[in-house]
Amino acid sequence: MKIRPMALAAVVSSVLLMGCTNTTALQQSVNDLSAKVDALSNDVSMMKNDVSETKNTSGMAYDEAKRANKRIDNMAQSYTK
């Protein structure tokens, strides 16, 4: 019978101690993590813009290379032995 009141006392004291914990440090940690997430989100959006610019540039370079190859092929076809 003595075990039940001792266990109840342990649970109650644990709950009371959890209520007295320092929440300002936890809030500061959450704020720091939120700031880091925001910074990473900004970095990702900037990288997405860079990727789209690079994709457009590579597409233009590919088109220009195709056009140059066609010109070379046309020059080679005009020479016959």
TORKOL-4160 file (C-alpha; in steps of 0.2 Angstrom, whole numbers, padded with zeros to 4 digits, m for minus):
81
<pt num="1" X="0000" Y="0000" Z="0000"/>
<pt num="2" X="0014" Y="0012" Z="0003"/>
<pt num="3" X="0020" Y="0010" Z="m0015"/>
<pt num="4" X="0005" Y="0019" Z="m0022"/>
<pt num="5" X="0006" Y="0035" Z="m0012"/>
<pt num="6" X="0025" Y="0036" Z="m0016"/>
<pt num="7" X="0022" Y="0033" Z="m0034"/>
<pt num="8" X="0009" Y="0046" Z="m0034"/>
<pt num="9" X="0020" Y="0058" Z="m0025"/>
<pt num="10" X="0034" Y="0055" Z="m0038"/>
<pt num="11" X="0022" Y="0059" Z="m0052"/>
<pt num="12" X="0015" Y="0075" Z="m0044"/>
<pt num="13" X="0032" Y="0081" Z="m0041"/>
<pt num="14" X="0038" Y="0078" Z="m0059"/>
<pt num="15" X="0023" Y="0087" Z="m0065"/>
<pt num="16" X="0026" Y="0102" Z="m0054"/>
<pt num="17" X="0044" Y="0103" Z="m0059"/>
<pt num="18" X="0040" Y="0102" Z="m0077"/>
<pt num="19" X="0029" Y="0117" Z="m0075"/>
<pt num="20" X="0043" Y="0127" Z="m0067"/>
<pt num="21" X="0055" Y="0124" Z="m0081"/>
<pt num="22" X="0063" Y="0139" Z="m0090"/>
<pt num="23" X="0053" Y="0142" Z="m0106"/>
<pt num="24" X="0063" Y="0158" Z="m0111"/>
<pt num="25" X="0078" Y="0147" Z="m0116"/>
<pt num="26" X="0066" Y="0136" Z="m0126"/>
<pt num="27" X="0058" Y="0151" Z="m0134"/>
<pt num="28" X="0075" Y="0158" Z="m0139"/>
<pt num="29" X="0080" Y="0141" Z="m0147"/>
<pt num="30" X="0064" Y="0140" Z="m0157"/>
<pt num="31" X="0066" Y="0158" Z="m0163"/>
<pt num="32" X="0084" Y="0154" Z="m0168"/>
<pt num="33" X="0078" Y="0139" Z="m0178"/>
<pt num="34" X="0064" Y="0149" Z="m0186"/>
<pt num="35" X="0077" Y="0162" Z="m0192"/>
<pt num="36" X="0088" Y="0148" Z="m0199"/>
<pt num="37" X="0073" Y="0140" Z="m0208"/>
<pt num="38" X="0069" Y="0157" Z="m0215"/>
<pt num="39" X="0087" Y="0160" Z="m0221"/>
<pt num="40" X="0087" Y="0143" Z="m0229"/>
<pt num="41" X="0071" Y="0146" Z="m0238"/>
<pt num="42" X="0078" Y="0162" Z="m0245"/>
<pt num="43" X="0094" Y="0153" Z="m0251"/>
<pt num="44" X="0083" Y="0140" Z="m0259"/>
<pt num="45" X="0073" Y="0152" Z="m0268"/>
<pt num="46" X="0088" Y="0161" Z="m0274"/>
<pt num="47" X="0096" Y="0145" Z="m0280"/>
<pt num="48" X="0080" Y="0141" Z="m0290"/>
<pt num="49" X="0081" Y="0157" Z="m0299"/>
<pt num="50" X="0100" Y="0153" Z="m0303"/>
<pt num="51" X="0095" Y="0136" Z="m0309"/>
<pt num="52" X="0081" Y="0143" Z="m0321"/>
<pt num="53" X="0094" Y="0156" Z="m0328"/>
<pt num="54" X="0107" Y="0143" Z="m0331"/>
<pt num="55" X="0094" Y="0132" Z="m0339"/>
<pt num="56" X="0089" Y="0146" Z="m0351"/>
<pt num="57" X="0107" Y="0150" Z="m0355"/>
<pt num="58" X="0111" Y="0131" Z="m0358"/>
<pt num="59" X="0096" Y="0130" Z="m0369"/>
<pt num="60" X="0102" Y="0145" Z="m0379"/>
<pt num="61" X="0120" Y="0138" Z="m0381"/>
<pt num="62" X="0113" Y="0121" Z="m0386"/>
<pt num="63" X="0102" Y="0130" Z="m0400"/>
<pt num="64" X="0117" Y="0140" Z="m0406"/>
<pt num="65" X="0128" Y="0124" Z="m0406"/>
<pt num="66" X="0115" Y="0115" Z="m0417"/>
<pt num="67" X="0114" Y="0130" Z="m0429"/>
<pt num="68" X="0133" Y="0130" Z="m0430"/>
<pt num="69" X="0133" Y="0111" Z="m0434"/>
<pt num="70" X="0120" Y="0113" Z="m0447"/>
<pt num="71" X="0131" Y="0127" Z="m0455"/>
<pt num="72" X="0146" Y="0115" Z="m0455"/>
<pt num="73" X="0136" Y="0101" Z="m0462"/>
<pt num="74" X="0130" Y="0112" Z="m0476"/>
<pt num="75" X="0148" Y="0117" Z="m0480"/>
<pt num="76" X="0154" Y="0099" Z="m0480"/>
<pt num="77" X="0140" Y="0094" Z="m0492"/>
<pt num="78" X="0145" Y="0107" Z="m0505"/>
<pt num="79" X="0162" Y="0100" Z="m0507"/>
<pt num="80" X="0163" Y="0084" Z="m0518"/>
<pt num="81" X="0177" Y="0075" Z="m0526"/>
